[in-house]
Amino acid sequence: MSRRWVRWGVPVALVLVAVALALPMTVRSNPGPPDGQAWVATLATIRRLHDQDDAVVAQFFDRPTSFALGGYADAASGASWASEAQFETDLTAGAIPAGTRAVMYDPERWADTPVAEQRDPIAAIRAFAAAARAAGYQVIVTPHPNLVGVPQAVCGPHPAESLEDAFLRCGITAAAARVADVVEVQAQYLETDPARYADVVGQATEQARAANPAILVISGLSTRFASTAQTLVDAWMAVRGIVDGHYMALPEGIRPEVATAFLRQIGASGT
């Protein structure tokens, strides 16, 4: 990669020690996320959280070990695509913002991802990663379990099989981990059921690390499904010690106060 930044293959705790030694004392004195976790969010989310509590943003996102999609302060700057084809178009056109360190591919069963990519996400993930690496970017991949429910999917559910179980059986997370630096388990829609959330995240994480021991695994958390901070706390606790961090989402900007209260609570739990 042409730009210097933290390599995610290094154990997170060692990365944080190195960063702490390199930064001024005023920065080192600011506590980071618990367990040295890496956090990912869009710039819009970070700004909404900042409006609620700038100290929370400083603790979780204004750090070299976290990602800001759109860039923010000391966070590693990232950019996101739901279409591998559009990414290659933008790459060829030189349309990727200057200073971008990592690129994220977010294939889902939605209008933003071309149907061909939905049906064969593993092929699209491999193509995205190959193009990104050739251009010198770090790679984040966030495949949604709903991909296996696409009509004519290369790998779909068996009769009476849940989408989550089919997604795990199809090995999409493992395939992503083989070519990525960071992979997200998009299980946020299960966060109101901590046991199921932990089960899906745990199995996907195990697959990812078996495929690539250096992979950084994060799981999704979202205010779309959480009306209280405790819901997020319970989901976070259910996978604490399993994943390396989280993607924090505020879809359409909803309930930033819930996310802020959640981050404030776990941020006080110790590092």
Secondary structure, DSSP 4 states (H G I P E B T S, - for coil): --S----TTS-HHHHHHHHHHHS-HHHHTS--SGGG-EEEEEHHHHHHHHHH-HHHHHHHTSSTTSEEET--TTSEEEEEES-HHHHHHHHHHT-SPTT--EEEE---SSTTS-HHHHHSHHHHHHHHHHHHHHTT-EEEE---GGGGGSTT-SS-PPTT--HHHHHHHHTHHHHHHHH-SEEEE--GGGTTSHHHHHHHHHHHHHHHHHH-TT-EEEEEEETTS-SSHHHHHHHHHHHTTTSSEEEEE-GGG--HHHHHHHHHHHHTT--
